[in-house]
Amino acid sequence: MGSFSIWHWLVVFGIVLLLFGTGRVSNLMGDLAKGVKAFKKGLQEDDEPTPDKPKALSSEEAAAAAAKKDEAHNH
């Protein structure tokens, strides 16, 4: 008891469809999809640099910036 087979889930899904109807379930899935899209968009916006959070440099960009800084410092 604790492990459900695919047949158990199919019966549960069938009962849910009978209780709520296909229209209500499809609306629920549509709302879930919109929520996932909004969540992903929010994660992408967090990756963009802001004035408070500068963009992280790759190792090559960091090496180039350090070389420029040393060159400017030596002149």
Secondary structure in CASP SS format (residue, H / E / C, confidence):
PFRMAT SS
TARGET T0000
AUTHOR 0000-0000-0000
METHOD secondary structure of the structure
MODEL  1
M C 1.00
G C 1.00
S C 1.00
F C 1.00
S C 1.00
I H 1.00
W H 1.00
H H 1.00
W H 1.00
L H 1.00
V H 1.00
V H 1.00
F H 1.00
G H 1.00
I H 1.00
V H 1.00
L H 1.00
L H 1.00
L H 1.00
F H 1.00
G H 1.00
T H 1.00
G H 1.00
R H 1.00
V H 1.00
S H 1.00
N H 1.00
L H 1.00
M H 1.00
G H 1.00
D H 1.00
L H 1.00
A H 1.00
K H 1.00
G H 1.00
V H 1.00
K H 1.00
A H 1.00
F H 1.00
K H 1.00
K H 1.00
G H 1.00
L H 1.00
Q H 1.00
E H 1.00
D H 1.00
D H 1.00
E C 1.00
P C 1.00
T C 1.00
P C 1.00
D C 1.00
K C 1.00
P C 1.00
K C 1.00
A C 1.00
L C 1.00
S C 1.00
S H 1.00
E H 1.00
E H 1.00
A H 1.00
A H 1.00
A H 1.00
A H 1.00
A H 1.00
A H 1.00
K H 1.00
K H 1.00
D H 1.00
E H 1.00
A H 1.00
H H 1.00
N H 1.00
H C 1.00
END
